[in-house]
Amino acid sequence: MNKLSLLVLYGGASEEREVSIKSAREFARHLDTDKYAPIYVYIAREGFWSLADSPSDEPRRDTLAALSVNWMNKGLLVLRDGGFETLSVDVVFPMLHGKYGEDGIIQGVLEASGIPYVGCGVAASAVCMDKSLTSLVAAAAGVSAPRHIILYKNDDATSCGMRYPLFVKPARSGSSFGVSKVYGPDTLPAAVEEARRYDDKVLVEEAIDGREIGCAVLGNGATLLTGALDQIELSGGFFRIHQEANPERGSQNATVTVPAPIPESSRELAISAAKTVYRAVGCRGLARVDMFLTPDGRIVLNEINTMPGFTSYSRYPRMMASAGIPMRELIDRLVDLALDNGDGL
């Protein structure tokens, strides 16, 4: 059997690069090498690409790489010794999180390469990366989202006209980087400045009273499969596991339970809402839809993560495993979905 040439991109220039590296290492541990011939390419913080034998090894700094955008010579260009060779690539898995990984930029490069890739396309990636745009699409599709205001670079941050407590967030960032919970107007300016470290566009958003639940979605178009829902229970603060010192040992302030201990009627409502916003935004391949379940039984969207983590402690693979889809099978399904949708539409 001929092996599929699978290019795995990891690292990147965003604040989530360490999560990406951990995701790639866990991915490599489960990859079926009888079926796939992996090519690992590390993207440095400075932006250069280089080959690596595996995500656990040091990249080969003397071997730079780039994707060809010449469709007459598709593949990965490997530059060394004053020349280059082209490695054939059947499918790309962009194991990249945050800016330059989930915001449509790398997806645009992959579209230009003409090579099928795992995950959402340019438009869906860009919309889901911007929480304010996600809220607009969700509302248009009939799914509630938190009320918010937007502050741009030079906007006044001393008041917002909303009831406290509030969340202040970079509009286009992930893993809770730059996020603060604000209990009064005296700490609002500092929270906005913290968010502006990551994005000039800042959301000031109402805090939703409810359980935080997640839904792992897999599929293209009308054919969607979901994992078991999970629930995050907090002892204080808010969920920010990727910023903790030893996330592999668990969160310092949160317990994640899979499956979520919620009524069947609430589970069905959450899955319906997750599928609705997934389709409305135009997601394909995979996404994790984070929501709130309020005390009166309503579902309120939190955000959509178009390339969720694949680390040993990540929520998406745990939800899928709980539904009977282990990591190795999950990889196969994602690659098949990418190849079925290889036209990039």
Contacts in CASP RR format, 6 or more apart in sequence:
PFRMAT RR
TARGET T0000
AUTHOR 0000-0000-0000
METHOD contacts of the structure
MODEL  1
MNKLSLLVLYGGASEEREVSIKSAREFARHLDTDKYAPIYVYIAREGFWS
LADSPSDEPRRDTLAALSVNWMNKGLLVLRDGGFETLSVDVVFPMLHGKY
GEDGIIQGVLEASGIPYVGCGVAASAVCMDKSLTSLVAAAAGVSAPRHII
LYKNDDATSCGMRYPLFVKPARSGSSFGVSKVYGPDTLPAAVEEARRYDD
KVLVEEAIDGREIGCAVLGNGATLLTGALDQIELSGGFFRIHQEANPERG
SQNATVTVPAPIPESSRELAISAAKTVYRAVGCRGLARVDMFLTPDGRIV
LNEINTMPGFTSYSRYPRMMASAGIPMRELIDRLVDLALDNGDGL
1 34 0 8 1.000
1 35 0 8 1.000
3 33 0 8 1.000
3 34 0 8 1.000
3 35 0 8 1.000
3 36 0 8 1.000
3 37 0 8 1.000
4 35 0 8 1.000
4 36 0 8 1.000
4 37 0 8 1.000
4 90 0 8 1.000
4 91 0 8 1.000
4 335 0 8 1.000
5 36 0 8 1.000
5 37 0 8 1.000
5 39 0 8 1.000
5 87 0 8 1.000
5 88 0 8 1.000
5 89 0 8 1.000
5 90 0 8 1.000
5 91 0 8 1.000
6 31 0 8 1.000
6 36 0 8 1.000
6 37 0 8 1.000
6 38 0 8 1.000
6 39 0 8 1.000
6 89 0 8 1.000
6 90 0 8 1.000
6 91 0 8 1.000
6 92 0 8 1.000
6 93 0 8 1.000
6 335 0 8 1.000
7 38 0 8 1.000
7 39 0 8 1.000
7 41 0 8 1.000
7 76 0 8 1.000
7 89 0 8 1.000
7 91 0 8 1.000
7 92 0 8 1.000
7 93 0 8 1.000
7 115 0 8 1.000
8 24 0 8 1.000
8 27 0 8 1.000
8 28 0 8 1.000
8 38 0 8 1.000
8 39 0 8 1.000
8 40 0 8 1.000
8 41 0 8 1.000
8 55 0 8 1.000
8 92 0 8 1.000
8 93 0 8 1.000
8 95 0 8 1.000
9 41 0 8 1.000
9 43 0 8 1.000
9 49 0 8 1.000
9 92 0 8 1.000
9 93 0 8 1.000
9 94 0 8 1.000
9 95 0 8 1.000
9 96 0 8 1.000
9 106 0 8 1.000
10 20 0 8 1.000
10 21 0 8 1.000
10 23 0 8 1.000
10 24 0 8 1.000
10 40 0 8 1.000
10 41 0 8 1.000
10 42 0 8 1.000
10 43 0 8 1.000
10 55 0 8 1.000
10 95 0 8 1.000
10 96 0 8 1.000
11 17 0 8 1.000
11 20 0 8 1.000
11 21 0 8 1.000
11 24 0 8 1.000
11 42 0 8 1.000
11 43 0 8 1.000
11 44 0 8 1.000
11 95 0 8 1.000
11 96 0 8 1.000
12 20 0 8 1.000
12 43 0 8 1.000
12 44 0 8 1.000
12 45 0 8 1.000
12 47 0 8 1.000
12 96 0 8 1.000
12 100 0 8 1.000
12 101 0 8 1.000
13 43 0 8 1.000
13 44 0 8 1.000
13 45 0 8 1.000
13 46 0 8 1.000
13 47 0 8 1.000
13 99 0 8 1.000
13 100 0 8 1.000
14 20 0 8 1.000
14 96 0 8 1.000
14 97 0 8 1.000
14 98 0 8 1.000
14 99 0 8 1.000
14 100 0 8 1.000
14 101 0 8 1.000
15 98 0 8 1.000
15 99 0 8 1.000
15 173 0 8 1.000
15 174 0 8 1.000
15 175 0 8 1.000
15 177 0 8 1.000
15 198 0 8 1.000
16 97 0 8 1.000
16 98 0 8 1.000
16 174 0 8 1.000
16 175 0 8 1.000
16 177 0 8 1.000
16 242 0 8 1.000
17 45 0 8 1.000
17 97 0 8 1.000
18 242 0 8 1.000
19 97 0 8 1.000
19 175 0 8 1.000
19 242 0 8 1.000
19 309 0 8 1.000
19 311 0 8 1.000
20 95 0 8 1.000
20 96 0 8 1.000
20 97 0 8 1.000
21 55 0 8 1.000
22 311 0 8 1.000
22 312 0 8 1.000
23 95 0 8 1.000
23 97 0 8 1.000
23 309 0 8 1.000
23 310 0 8 1.000
23 311 0 8 1.000
23 314 0 8 1.000
24 40 0 8 1.000
24 55 0 8 1.000
24 95 0 8 1.000
24 310 0 8 1.000
25 54 0 8 1.000
25 55 0 8 1.000
25 56 0 8 1.000
26 310 0 8 1.000
26 311 0 8 1.000
26 312 0 8 1.000
26 314 0 8 1.000
26 327 0 8 1.000
27 55 0 8 1.000
27 93 0 8 1.000
27 95 0 8 1.000
27 310 0 8 1.000
27 327 0 8 1.000
27 331 0 8 1.000
28 38 0 8 1.000
28 40 0 8 1.000
28 54 0 8 1.000
28 55 0 8 1.000
28 56 0 8 1.000
30 326 0 8 1.000
30 327 0 8 1.000
30 328 0 8 1.000
30 331 0 8 1.000
31 38 0 8 1.000
31 328 0 8 1.000
31 331 0 8 1.000
32 328 0 8 1.000
32 331 0 8 1.000
32 332 0 8 1.000
35 332 0 8 1.000
36 335 0 8 1.000
39 51 0 8 1.000
39 76 0 8 1.000
39 87 0 8 1.000
39 89 0 8 1.000
40 51 0 8 1.000
40 52 0 8 1.000
40 53 0 8 1.000
40 54 0 8 1.000
40 55 0 8 1.000
41 49 0 8 1.000
41 50 0 8 1.000
41 51 0 8 1.000
41 52 0 8 1.000
41 65 0 8 1.000
41 76 0 8 1.000
42 49 0 8 1.000
42 50 0 8 1.000
42 51 0 8 1.000
42 52 0 8 1.000
42 55 0 8 1.000
42 59 0 8 1.000
43 49 0 8 1.000
43 96 0 8 1.000
44 50 0 8 1.000
44 59 0 8 1.000
48 64 0 8 1.000
49 64 0 8 1.000
49 65 0 8 1.000
49 66 0 8 1.000
50 59 0 8 1.000
50 60 0 8 1.000
50 61 0 8 1.000
50 63 0 8 1.000
50 64 0 8 1.000
50 65 0 8 1.000
51 59 0 8 1.000
51 60 0 8 1.000
51 63 0 8 1.000
51 65 0 8 1.000
51 78 0 8 1.000
52 58 0 8 1.000
52 59 0 8 1.000
52 60 0 8 1.000
53 60 0 8 1.000
62 80 0 8 1.000
63 78 0 8 1.000
63 79 0 8 1.000
63 80 0 8 1.000
64 78 0 8 1.000
64 79 0 8 1.000
64 80 0 8 1.000
65 76 0 8 1.000
65 77 0 8 1.000
65 78 0 8 1.000
65 79 0 8 1.000
66 76 0 8 1.000
66 77 0 8 1.000
66 79 0 8 1.000
67 75 0 8 1.000
67 76 0 8 1.000
67 77 0 8 1.000
67 109 0 8 1.000
67 110 0 8 1.000
67 112 0 8 1.000
67 113 0 8 1.000
67 115 0 8 1.000
68 74 0 8 1.000
68 75 0 8 1.000
68 76 0 8 1.000
68 77 0 8 1.000
68 86 0 8 1.000
68 113 0 8 1.000
69 109 0 8 1.000
69 112 0 8 1.000
69 113 0 8 1.000
69 114 0 8 1.000
71 114 0 8 1.000
73 86 0 8 1.000
74 86 0 8 1.000
74 88 0 8 1.000
74 89 0 8 1.000
74 113 0 8 1.000
74 114 0 8 1.000
74 115 0 8 1.000
75 86 0 8 1.000
75 87 0 8 1.000
75 88 0 8 1.000
75 89 0 8 1.000
75 113 0 8 1.000
75 115 0 8 1.000
76 86 0 8 1.000
76 87 0 8 1.000
76 89 0 8 1.000
77 84 0 8 1.000
77 85 0 8 1.000
77 86 0 8 1.000
78 84 0 8 1.000
78 85 0 8 1.000
78 86 0 8 1.000
78 87 0 8 1.000
89 115 0 8 1.000
90 115 0 8 1.000
90 116 0 8 1.000
90 339 0 8 1.000
91 115 0 8 1.000
91 116 0 8 1.000
91 117 0 8 1.000
91 118 0 8 1.000
91 335 0 8 1.000
91 338 0 8 1.000
91 339 0 8 1.000
92 110 0 8 1.000
92 113 0 8 1.000
92 115 0 8 1.000
92 116 0 8 1.000
92 117 0 8 1.000
92 118 0 8 1.000
92 338 0 8 1.000
93 117 0 8 1.000
93 118 0 8 1.000
93 334 0 8 1.000
93 335 0 8 1.000
93 338 0 8 1.000
94 101 0 8 1.000
94 106 0 8 1.000
94 107 0 8 1.000
94 110 0 8 1.000
94 117 0 8 1.000
94 118 0 8 1.000
94 119 0 8 1.000
94 307 0 8 1.000
95 307 0 8 1.000
95 310 0 8 1.000
96 102 0 8 1.000
96 106 0 8 1.000
96 307 0 8 1.000
97 174 0 8 1.000
97 175 0 8 1.000
97 307 0 8 1.000
97 309 0 8 1.000
98 129 0 8 1.000
98 173 0 8 1.000
98 174 0 8 1.000
98 175 0 8 1.000
98 307 0 8 1.000
99 105 0 8 1.000
99 129 0 8 1.000
99 172 0 8 1.000
99 173 0 8 1.000
100 106 0 8 1.000
101 107 0 8 1.000
101 125 0 8 1.000
101 307 0 8 1.000
102 125 0 8 1.000
102 128 0 8 1.000
102 129 0 8 1.000
102 305 0 8 1.000
102 306 0 8 1.000
102 307 0 8 1.000
103 125 0 8 1.000
103 126 0 8 1.000
103 129 0 8 1.000
103 172 0 8 1.000
104 121 0 8 1.000
104 122 0 8 1.000
104 125 0 8 1.000
104 126 0 8 1.000
104 129 0 8 1.000
107 117 0 8 1.000
107 120 0 8 1.000
107 121 0 8 1.000
107 122 0 8 1.000
107 125 0 8 1.000
108 121 0 8 1.000
108 122 0 8 1.000
110 117 0 8 1.000
111 121 0 8 1.000
111 122 0 8 1.000
111 344 0 8 1.000
116 338 0 8 1.000
116 339 0 8 1.000
116 341 0 8 1.000
116 342 0 8 1.000
116 344 0 8 1.000
117 338 0 8 1.000
118 285 0 8 1.000
118 286 0 8 1.000
118 334 0 8 1.000
118 335 0 8 1.000
118 337 0 8 1.000
118 338 0 8 1.000
119 283 0 8 1.000
119 284 0 8 1.000
119 285 0 8 1.000
119 286 0 8 1.000
119 306 0 8 1.000
119 307 0 8 1.000
119 334 0 8 1.000
119 337 0 8 1.000
119 338 0 8 1.000
120 128 0 8 1.000
120 282 0 8 1.000
120 283 0 8 1.000
120 284 0 8 1.000
120 285 0 8 1.000
120 286 0 8 1.000
120 287 0 8 1.000
120 306 0 8 1.000
120 307 0 8 1.000
121 284 0 8 1.000
121 344 0 8 1.000
123 282 0 8 1.000
124 281 0 8 1.000
124 282 0 8 1.000
124 283 0 8 1.000
124 284 0 8 1.000
124 306 0 8 1.000
125 306 0 8 1.000
126 133 0 8 1.000
127 133 0 8 1.000
127 134 0 8 1.000
127 137 0 8 1.000
127 281 0 8 1.000
128 134 0 8 1.000
128 281 0 8 1.000
128 283 0 8 1.000
128 287 0 8 1.000
128 303 0 8 1.000
128 304 0 8 1.000
128 305 0 8 1.000
128 306 0 8 1.000
129 172 0 8 1.000
129 306 0 8 1.000
130 171 0 8 1.000
130 172 0 8 1.000
130 201 0 8 1.000
131 148 0 8 1.000
131 169 0 8 1.000
131 171 0 8 1.000
131 172 0 8 1.000
131 203 0 8 1.000
131 205 0 8 1.000
131 303 0 8 1.000
132 148 0 8 1.000
132 150 0 8 1.000
132 171 0 8 1.000
132 201 0 8 1.000
132 203 0 8 1.000
134 145 0 8 1.000
134 277 0 8 1.000
134 281 0 8 1.000
134 301 0 8 1.000
134 303 0 8 1.000
134 304 0 8 1.000
135 145 0 8 1.000
135 146 0 8 1.000
135 148 0 8 1.000
135 301 0 8 1.000
137 277 0 8 1.000
137 280 0 8 1.000
137 281 0 8 1.000
138 144 0 8 1.000
138 145 0 8 1.000
138 277 0 8 1.000
138 280 0 8 1.000
138 301 0 8 1.000
139 145 0 8 1.000
140 280 0 8 1.000
141 276 0 8 1.000
141 277 0 8 1.000
141 279 0 8 1.000
141 280 0 8 1.000
142 276 0 8 1.000
143 273 0 8 1.000
143 276 0 8 1.000
143 277 0 8 1.000
143 280 0 8 1.000
143 299 0 8 1.000
143 301 0 8 1.000
144 298 0 8 1.000
144 299 0 8 1.000
144 300 0 8 1.000
144 301 0 8 1.000
145 300 0 8 1.000
145 301 0 8 1.000
146 167 0 8 1.000
146 205 0 8 1.000
146 206 0 8 1.000
146 207 0 8 1.000
146 208 0 8 1.000
146 300 0 8 1.000
146 301 0 8 1.000
146 302 0 8 1.000
147 162 0 8 1.000
147 205 0 8 1.000
147 206 0 8 1.000
148 203 0 8 1.000
148 204 0 8 1.000
148 205 0 8 1.000
148 206 0 8 1.000
149 160 0 8 1.000
149 161 0 8 1.000
149 162 0 8 1.000
149 203 0 8 1.000
149 204 0 8 1.000
150 171 0 8 1.000
150 201 0 8 1.000
150 202 0 8 1.000
150 203 0 8 1.000
150 204 0 8 1.000
151 157 0 8 1.000
151 192 0 8 1.000
151 201 0 8 1.000
151 202 0 8 1.000
151 203 0 8 1.000
151 204 0 8 1.000
152 200 0 8 1.000
152 201 0 8 1.000
152 202 0 8 1.000
153 196 0 8 1.000
153 200 0 8 1.000
157 188 0 8 1.000
157 189 0 8 1.000
157 192 0 8 1.000
157 193 0 8 1.000
157 202 0 8 1.000
158 185 0 8 1.000
158 188 0 8 1.000
158 189 0 8 1.000
159 185 0 8 1.000
159 188 0 8 1.000
160 166 0 8 1.000
160 188 0 8 1.000
160 204 0 8 1.000
162 204 0 8 1.000
162 206 0 8 1.000
163 206 0 8 1.000
164 182 0 8 1.000
164 183 0 8 1.000
164 184 0 8 1.000
164 185 0 8 1.000
165 181 0 8 1.000
165 182 0 8 1.000
165 183 0 8 1.000
165 184 0 8 1.000
165 207 0 8 1.000
166 181 0 8 1.000
166 182 0 8 1.000
166 184 0 8 1.000
166 188 0 8 1.000
166 204 0 8 1.000
166 205 0 8 1.000
166 206 0 8 1.000
166 207 0 8 1.000
167 179 0 8 1.000
167 180 0 8 1.000
167 181 0 8 1.000
167 182 0 8 1.000
167 203 0 8 1.000
167 204 0 8 1.000
167 205 0 8 1.000
167 206 0 8 1.000
167 207 0 8 1.000
167 238 0 8 1.000
168 179 0 8 1.000
168 180 0 8 1.000
168 181 0 8 1.000
168 182 0 8 1.000
168 188 0 8 1.000
168 191 0 8 1.000
168 192 0 8 1.000
168 194 0 8 1.000
168 195 0 8 1.000
168 202 0 8 1.000
168 203 0 8 1.000
168 204 0 8 1.000
168 205 0 8 1.000
169 178 0 8 1.000
169 179 0 8 1.000
169 195 0 8 1.000
169 202 0 8 1.000
169 203 0 8 1.000
169 205 0 8 1.000
170 177 0 8 1.000
170 178 0 8 1.000
170 179 0 8 1.000
170 195 0 8 1.000
170 196 0 8 1.000
170 197 0 8 1.000
170 198 0 8 1.000
170 199 0 8 1.000
170 201 0 8 1.000
170 202 0 8 1.000
170 203 0 8 1.000
171 199 0 8 1.000
171 201 0 8 1.000
171 202 0 8 1.000
171 203 0 8 1.000
172 198 0 8 1.000
172 199 0 8 1.000
172 201 0 8 1.000
173 198 0 8 1.000
173 199 0 8 1.000
174 305 0 8 1.000
175 240 0 8 1.000
175 242 0 8 1.000
175 243 0 8 1.000
176 238 0 8 1.000
176 239 0 8 1.000
176 240 0 8 1.000
176 242 0 8 1.000
176 243 0 8 1.000
177 198 0 8 1.000
177 243 0 8 1.000
178 194 0 8 1.000
178 195 0 8 1.000
178 197 0 8 1.000
178 198 0 8 1.000
179 195 0 8 1.000
179 238 0 8 1.000
179 240 0 8 1.000
180 187 0 8 1.000
180 190 0 8 1.000
180 191 0 8 1.000
180 194 0 8 1.000
180 195 0 8 1.000
181 207 0 8 1.000
181 237 0 8 1.000
181 238 0 8 1.000
182 188 0 8 1.000
182 191 0 8 1.000
188 204 0 8 1.000
192 202 0 8 1.000
192 204 0 8 1.000
195 202 0 8 1.000
195 203 0 8 1.000
196 202 0 8 1.000
208 292 0 8 1.000
208 294 0 8 1.000
208 300 0 8 1.000
208 302 0 8 1.000
209 294 0 8 1.000
209 295 0 8 1.000
210 292 0 8 1.000
210 293 0 8 1.000
210 294 0 8 1.000
210 295 0 8 1.000
211 231 0 8 1.000
211 232 0 8 1.000
211 233 0 8 1.000
211 260 0 8 1.000
211 262 0 8 1.000
211 292 0 8 1.000
211 293 0 8 1.000
212 231 0 8 1.000
212 232 0 8 1.000
212 234 0 8 1.000
212 239 0 8 1.000
212 290 0 8 1.000
212 291 0 8 1.000
212 292 0 8 1.000
212 302 0 8 1.000
213 229 0 8 1.000
213 230 0 8 1.000
213 231 0 8 1.000
213 232 0 8 1.000
213 260 0 8 1.000
213 262 0 8 1.000
213 270 0 8 1.000
213 290 0 8 1.000
213 291 0 8 1.000
213 292 0 8 1.000
213 293 0 8 1.000
214 229 0 8 1.000
214 230 0 8 1.000
214 231 0 8 1.000
214 260 0 8 1.000
214 270 0 8 1.000
214 274 0 8 1.000
214 288 0 8 1.000
214 289 0 8 1.000
214 290 0 8 1.000
214 291 0 8 1.000
214 315 0 8 1.000
214 319 0 8 1.000
215 226 0 8 1.000
215 227 0 8 1.000
215 229 0 8 1.000
215 270 0 8 1.000
215 271 0 8 1.000
215 274 0 8 1.000
215 288 0 8 1.000
215 289 0 8 1.000
215 291 0 8 1.000
215 319 0 8 1.000
216 226 0 8 1.000
216 227 0 8 1.000
216 228 0 8 1.000
216 286 0 8 1.000
216 288 0 8 1.000
216 308 0 8 1.000
216 315 0 8 1.000
216 316 0 8 1.000
216 319 0 8 1.000
216 320 0 8 1.000
216 323 0 8 1.000
217 224 0 8 1.000
217 225 0 8 1.000
217 226 0 8 1.000
217 227 0 8 1.000
217 274 0 8 1.000
217 275 0 8 1.000
217 278 0 8 1.000
217 283 0 8 1.000
217 286 0 8 1.000
217 287 0 8 1.000
217 288 0 8 1.000
217 289 0 8 1.000
218 224 0 8 1.000
218 225 0 8 1.000
218 226 0 8 1.000
218 227 0 8 1.000
218 285 0 8 1.000
218 286 0 8 1.000
218 320 0 8 1.000
218 325 0 8 1.000
218 330 0 8 1.000
218 333 0 8 1.000
218 334 0 8 1.000
218 337 0 8 1.000
219 225 0 8 1.000
219 284 0 8 1.000
219 285 0 8 1.000
219 286 0 8 1.000
219 333 0 8 1.000
219 337 0 8 1.000
220 284 0 8 1.000
220 285 0 8 1.000
220 337 0 8 1.000
220 340 0 8 1.000
220 341 0 8 1.000
221 279 0 8 1.000
221 284 0 8 1.000
222 279 0 8 1.000
224 275 0 8 1.000
224 278 0 8 1.000
224 279 0 8 1.000
225 323 0 8 1.000
225 325 0 8 1.000
226 271 0 8 1.000
226 274 0 8 1.000
226 275 0 8 1.000
226 323 0 8 1.000
227 319 0 8 1.000
227 320 0 8 1.000
227 322 0 8 1.000
227 323 0 8 1.000
227 325 0 8 1.000
228 258 0 8 1.000
228 259 0 8 1.000
228 260 0 8 1.000
228 319 0 8 1.000
228 322 0 8 1.000
228 323 0 8 1.000
229 258 0 8 1.000
229 259 0 8 1.000
229 260 0 8 1.000
229 262 0 8 1.000
229 267 0 8 1.000
229 270 0 8 1.000
229 271 0 8 1.000
229 319 0 8 1.000
230 256 0 8 1.000
230 257 0 8 1.000
230 258 0 8 1.000
230 259 0 8 1.000
230 260 0 8 1.000
230 315 0 8 1.000
230 318 0 8 1.000
230 319 0 8 1.000
231 256 0 8 1.000
231 257 0 8 1.000
231 258 0 8 1.000
231 260 0 8 1.000
231 261 0 8 1.000
231 262 0 8 1.000
232 239 0 8 1.000
232 254 0 8 1.000
232 255 0 8 1.000
232 256 0 8 1.000
233 254 0 8 1.000
233 255 0 8 1.000
233 256 0 8 1.000
233 257 0 8 1.000
234 253 0 8 1.000
234 254 0 8 1.000
235 253 0 8 1.000
235 254 0 8 1.000
235 255 0 8 1.000
236 253 0 8 1.000
237 253 0 8 1.000
239 251 0 8 1.000
239 253 0 8 1.000
239 254 0 8 1.000
241 247 0 8 1.000
241 250 0 8 1.000
241 251 0 8 1.000
241 254 0 8 1.000
241 313 0 8 1.000
244 250 0 8 1.000
244 251 0 8 1.000
244 252 0 8 1.000
247 311 0 8 1.000
247 313 0 8 1.000
248 311 0 8 1.000
248 312 0 8 1.000
248 313 0 8 1.000
250 313 0 8 1.000
256 315 0 8 1.000
256 318 0 8 1.000
258 315 0 8 1.000
258 318 0 8 1.000
258 319 0 8 1.000
258 322 0 8 1.000
259 322 0 8 1.000
260 267 0 8 1.000
262 270 0 8 1.000
262 293 0 8 1.000
266 293 0 8 1.000
266 297 0 8 1.000
266 299 0 8 1.000
269 297 0 8 1.000
269 299 0 8 1.000
270 291 0 8 1.000
270 293 0 8 1.000
270 299 0 8 1.000
273 289 0 8 1.000
273 291 0 8 1.000
273 299 0 8 1.000
273 301 0 8 1.000
274 289 0 8 1.000
274 291 0 8 1.000
277 289 0 8 1.000
277 301 0 8 1.000
277 304 0 8 1.000
278 287 0 8 1.000
278 289 0 8 1.000
278 304 0 8 1.000
281 304 0 8 1.000
283 304 0 8 1.000
283 306 0 8 1.000
284 337 0 8 1.000
284 341 0 8 1.000
285 334 0 8 1.000
285 337 0 8 1.000
285 338 0 8 1.000
285 341 0 8 1.000
286 306 0 8 1.000
286 307 0 8 1.000
286 308 0 8 1.000
286 316 0 8 1.000
286 334 0 8 1.000
286 337 0 8 1.000
287 304 0 8 1.000
287 305 0 8 1.000
287 306 0 8 1.000
287 308 0 8 1.000
288 304 0 8 1.000
288 305 0 8 1.000
288 308 0 8 1.000
288 315 0 8 1.000
288 316 0 8 1.000
288 319 0 8 1.000
289 301 0 8 1.000
289 304 0 8 1.000
289 305 0 8 1.000
290 301 0 8 1.000
290 302 0 8 1.000
290 303 0 8 1.000
290 304 0 8 1.000
290 305 0 8 1.000
291 299 0 8 1.000
291 300 0 8 1.000
291 301 0 8 1.000
291 302 0 8 1.000
292 299 0 8 1.000
292 300 0 8 1.000
292 301 0 8 1.000
292 302 0 8 1.000
293 299 0 8 1.000
294 300 0 8 1.000
305 316 0 8 1.000
308 314 0 8 1.000
308 315 0 8 1.000
308 316 0 8 1.000
309 315 0 8 1.000
309 316 0 8 1.000
309 317 0 8 1.000
310 316 0 8 1.000
310 317 0 8 1.000
310 327 0 8 1.000
317 327 0 8 1.000
317 330 0 8 1.000
320 326 0 8 1.000
320 327 0 8 1.000
320 330 0 8 1.000
321 327 0 8 1.000
325 333 0 8 1.000
END
